[in-house]
Amino acid sequence: MKIKITGIGSYIPEKKVSNTDFINHVFLNEDGTPFGKPNDIIINKFKGITGIEHRRYAEDNLNSSDLAFMAAQKAIENAAIDSETIDYIIFAHNFGDVKYGTTQSDMLPSLATRVKNKLQIKNPKCVAYDILFGCPGWIEGVLQANAFIKSGMAKRCLVIGSETLSRVVDDHDRDSMIYSDGAGAAIIEASDDETGMLSYESGTYAIDEANYLFFGKSYNTDLDPDTRYIKMHGRKIYEFALTTVPAAMKSCLDKSGIAIDDVKKILIHQANEKMDEAIIQRFYKLHDRPVPQDIMPMSISELGNSSVATVPTLFDLLIRGEIKNQSIQKGDVLLFASVGAGMNVNAFVYRY
């Protein structure tokens, strides 16, 4: 038995924030001293490394669970199913609902429960729960749906990834420009044909790597040190990703029995354009192959890094033909992959 995605949807906030909107920000070093370079130089270097020109922020009146609800509605409609027949709602996030203008996370009740309520699903046997797995959370949710369906515990799952990272960033940290908001959702069911998941890989590296992403105080020493924001050791993450992700992707592909030349698209977490390109180069180097042209659809230049939402949103945009010079056909083999806080790494091979 295989599982497949029978419905997909995403919610991309309307509020667009450009790199130029950061021109008057006060960027500081970790010790609170002035960064020492003009913001136009900081922004240009940032664009060159990450590929990000724009990002989306949620409307002030919306929280992560609201974004998730709207993405879920689209996925349910796309799958043409009755929402009362969903057995599990698996909601991947990292920070819960954070109201605009605050930094406090709200996760009671769970965000999955909130989405079930917004969808007005009355069936008590529709089990709703959250998972915290860093940026790879949506893929991990798909892997959990795979386990539920194969075991006979479920026939149909709704897997969501949603985040409002703009509300947990330190405005004085240059890394704040990376993050964005958004949501993606998918309906997962058993496959009755040759399409669907062919293999998967997942792992957590939690010795030296556990605190590569963490909550830390603002670089502005005048602010309350007990108020925490998302922080990361960027160089360590980059080196970790380049070592572990290509190996995980290769292991996953080997398990599938699919030849590297038969992979049509790689959908990778939209973390950093240069890092993603380096991962793909190393992956193909492991197979002694050149990187095919247009193998990796990208959305980061316009949407930024919305953590758990990037992969399902990318898949939705690709299917709908909304990524320039990118398309997929029935029967194409795709490789999904992600890396993030944990440090967690996962992947799956999928025949569309």
C-alpha positions in Angstrom: 0.0 0.0 0.0 1.2 3.5 -0.8 -0.2 6.9 0.3 -0.8 9.9 -1.9 -1.7 13.6 -1.8 -5.3 13.9 -3.1 -5.8 17.5 -2.3 -3.4 20.5 -1.8 -3.9 24.1 -0.7 -2.0 27.1 0.6 -2.6 30.5 2.0 -0.1 33.2 1.0 -0.7 36.5 3.0 -1.4 39.6 1.0 1.0 41.8 2.9 4.2 42.0 0.9 7.4 43.2 2.7 10.3 44.1 0.4 14.0 44.3 1.2 13.9 48.1 1.0 11.4 48.1 3.9 14.4 47.3 6.1 16.5 50.3 5.1 15.8 52.2 8.3 16.1 49.2 10.7 18.8 49.5 13.4 20.8 46.3 13.0 23.1 45.4 15.8 25.8 42.8 16.6 25.1 40.1 19.2 26.7 42.2 21.9 24.5 45.2 21.1 27.1 47.3 19.3 26.3 48.9 16.0 26.7 46.6 13.1 29.0 49.1 11.4 27.9 48.9 7.8 25.1 50.9 6.0 21.8 49.1 5.6 21.9 49.2 1.8 25.1 47.1 1.9 23.6 44.7 4.5 20.5 44.3 2.4 22.4 43.7 -0.9 24.6 41.1 0.8 21.5 39.4 2.3 19.9 39.3 -1.1 23.0 37.7 -2.7 23.1 35.0 -0.1 19.5 34.1 0.5 17.9 35.1 -2.8 15.1 36.8 -0.9 13.7 40.0 -2.4 10.2 39.9 -0.8 8.5 38.0 2.0 4.8 37.9 3.2 3.5 38.8 6.6 0.1 37.8 7.9 -2.6 40.4 8.2 -2.7 41.9 11.7 -6.0 40.3 12.6 -4.9 36.8 11.6 -3.0 34.1 13.6 -1.2 31.0 12.4 -4.3 28.8 13.0 -6.4 31.2 10.8 -3.9 30.9 7.9 -3.9 27.1 8.4 -7.7 27.0 8.3 -7.8 28.8 5.0 -5.1 26.5 3.5 -7.0 23.5 4.8 -10.3 24.7 3.2 -8.5 24.8 -0.1 -7.0 21.4 0.3 -10.4 19.9 1.2 -12.0 21.5 -1.7 -9.2 20.4 -4.0 -9.6 16.8 -2.8 -13.4 17.1 -3.2 -14.1 15.3 0.1 -16.4 15.7 3.0 -14.4 17.1 5.9 -16.3 14.8 8.3 -14.5 11.8 6.8 -11.0 13.1 8.0 -9.5 10.7 10.6 -6.6 12.9 11.7 -5.6 16.5 11.6 -1.9 16.8 12.0 -0.7 20.4 12.4 3.0 21.2 12.1 4.2 24.5 13.6 6.8 25.7 16.0 5.5 28.8 17.8 1.7 28.4 18.1 -0.6 31.4 17.6 1.2 34.7 18.3 -1.1 37.7 18.2 0.2 40.7 16.3 2.1 43.1 18.6 2.9 40.4 21.2 5.6 37.7 21.6 3.7 35.3 23.8 2.8 31.9 22.2 -0.7 30.5 22.6 -1.0 26.7 22.1 -4.0 25.9 24.3 -6.1 24.4 22.8 -3.8 22.9 20.2 -3.8 24.6 16.8 -5.1 21.4 15.2 -8.1 21.6 17.5 -8.6 25.2 16.5 -8.6 24.3 12.8 -11.1 21.4 13.5 -13.3 23.9 15.2 -13.1 26.5 12.4 -13.8 23.7 9.9 -16.8 22.8 12.1 -16.0 19.1 12.0 -18.4 17.4 14.4 -17.0 13.8 14.2 -15.2 13.1 17.5 -13.2 10.4 15.9 -11.4 13.0 13.9 -8.3 13.3 16.1 -6.5 16.6 16.0 -3.0 17.2 17.3 0.1 19.4 16.8 3.7 18.4 16.1 6.8 20.5 16.7 9.6 19.3 14.4 11.2 22.5 13.1 11.0 23.4 9.5 10.6 19.7 8.4 7.4 19.5 10.3 5.0 19.3 7.4 7.0 16.5 5.8 7.1 14.7 9.1 3.3 15.1 9.4 3.0 13.4 6.0 5.2 10.5 7.2 3.0 10.1 10.3 -0.1 10.1 8.0 1.6 7.4 6.0 2.1 5.3 9.2 -1.6 5.8 10.3 -3.0 4.8 6.9 -0.7 1.8 6.4 -1.5 0.5 9.9 -5.2 0.8 9.3 -5.7 3.5 11.9 -6.8 6.0 9.3 -8.1 6.3 5.8 -7.8 10.0 5.3 -5.5 12.6 7.0 -5.2 16.4 6.8 -1.6 17.5 7.2 -1.0 21.3 7.8 2.1 23.4 8.1 1.6 27.0 9.2 3.7 29.7 10.8 3.8 33.5 11.6 7.6 33.9 12.0 7.3 37.6 11.5 6.0 37.8 15.1 8.9 36.0 16.8 11.9 37.8 15.2 14.3 40.3 16.7 14.2 43.4 14.5 17.8 44.2 15.4 19.1 40.9 14.0 19.8 40.7 10.3 18.4 37.2 10.2 15.0 38.7 10.8 14.8 39.5 7.1 14.8 35.7 6.3 11.5 34.9 7.9 8.0 35.1 6.6 4.4 33.8 7.2 2.2 31.4 5.4 0.4 28.1 5.4 0.1 24.9 3.3 -2.1 21.9 3.7 -2.7 18.5 2.1 -5.2 15.7 2.2 -3.4 12.3 2.4 -5.1 9.0 1.5 -4.3 5.5 0.4 -3.2 5.2 -3.3 -5.1 2.9 -5.6 -2.6 3.2 -8.4 1.1 3.6 -9.1 1.2 7.2 -7.8 2.2 8.2 -4.2 5.0 7.9 -1.7 7.7 5.4 -2.7 10.1 5.8 0.2 11.1 8.1 3.0 13.9 9.1 5.4 13.8 10.9 8.7 16.2 11.7 11.5 17.0 13.9 14.5 20.6 15.0 15.3 20.5 16.3 18.9 24.0 16.1 20.4 26.1 19.0 19.1 23.3 20.1 16.8 20.4 20.5 19.3 20.8 24.3 19.8 21.7 25.4 16.3 18.3 27.1 16.3 17.0 28.5 19.6 15.1 31.2 21.5 17.4 34.0 22.6 17.3 37.6 23.8 17.3 40.7 21.5 20.5 42.2 20.3 19.2 45.4 21.7 20.4 45.4 25.3 17.8 48.1 26.2 15.0 45.6 25.7 13.8 43.0 28.3 16.3 40.1 28.3 13.6 37.7 29.3 11.7 38.4 26.1 12.9 35.8 23.6 13.1 35.7 19.8 14.1 33.1 17.2 17.9 32.9 16.8 20.2 30.7 14.9 23.9 29.8 14.3 23.7 30.2 10.6 27.2 29.0 9.7 26.7 25.8 11.7 23.3 25.2 10.1 24.8 25.6 6.7 27.6 23.2 7.3 25.2 20.7 8.9 22.7 20.9 6.0 25.4 20.4 3.4 26.6 17.3 5.1 23.4 15.6 6.2 20.7 16.6 3.7 22.3 15.2 0.5 23.1 12.0 2.3 19.5 11.6 3.5 18.1 12.4 0.0 20.4 9.7 -1.5 19.4 7.2 1.1 15.7 7.9 0.4 16.2 7.7 -3.3 18.1 4.4 -3.0 15.3 2.9 -1.0 12.8 3.8 -3.7 14.6 2.0 -6.4 14.2 5.0 -8.7 17.2 6.1 -10.8 18.6 9.6 -10.2 18.0 10.4 -13.9 14.3 9.7 -13.4 13.8 12.4 -10.8 12.0 15.3 -12.4 11.8 17.8 -9.6 13.3 18.3 -6.1 11.0 20.3 -3.7 13.3 21.4 -0.9 12.5 23.6 2.1 13.0 27.2 1.1 15.5 28.2 3.7 18.3 29.9 1.8 18.8 30.0 -2.0 22.6 29.4 -1.9 22.3 26.7 0.7 19.6 24.9 -1.3 21.7 25.1 -4.4 24.7 23.8 -2.6 22.6 20.9 -1.2 21.4 19.9 -4.7 24.9 20.1 -6.1 26.2 17.8 -3.4 23.3 15.4 -3.9 24.1 15.1 -7.6 27.8 14.8 -6.9 27.0 11.8 -4.8 25.6 10.2 -7.9 28.4 11.5 -10.2 25.8 13.5 -12.2 25.5 17.1 -13.3 22.6 19.1 -11.8 19.8 19.1 -14.4 18.4 22.5 -15.5 15.3 23.6 -13.7 15.4 20.6 -11.3 14.6 22.7 -8.2 11.5 25.0 -8.3 12.0 28.0 -5.9 9.6 30.4 -4.3 11.9 32.0 -1.7 12.7 35.1 -3.7 9.1 36.2 -3.4 7.8 34.4 -0.3 10.8 34.2 2.0 11.2 31.4 4.5 7.9 30.4 6.2 9.3 27.3 7.9 6.8 24.4 7.8 4.7 26.1 5.1 7.4 26.4 2.4 7.2 22.8 1.0 3.4 22.4 0.8 3.1 25.9 -0.6 5.8 25.2 -3.2 4.0 22.0 -4.2 0.7 23.8 -4.5 2.2 26.6 -6.6 4.0 24.1 -8.9 0.8 22.1 -9.5 -1.1 25.2 -10.3 1.6 26.4 -12.8 2.4 29.5 -10.8 6.2 29.1 -10.7 7.9 30.5 -13.8 9.4 27.9 -16.2 8.3 25.0 -14.0 5.7 22.3 -14.5 5.1 18.7 -13.6 3.2 15.9 -15.4 1.4 12.9 -14.2 3.8 10.1 -13.5 6.7 12.4 -12.7 8.9 11.4 -9.8 9.5 14.1 -7.2 11.9 14.3 -4.2 10.7 16.3 -1.2 13.3 17.2 1.5 13.7 19.5 4.5 16.1 20.5 7.3 15.5 22.5 10.4 15.5 22.9 14.2 16.3 19.8 16.1 18.3 19.4 14.0 15.8 17.4 12.0 16.2 16.1 8.4 13.6 14.3 6.3 12.7 13.4 2.8 10.3 11.3 0.7 10.2 10.2 -2.9 6.9 10.6 -4.6 5.3 9.7 -7.9 2.9 12.4 -9.0 
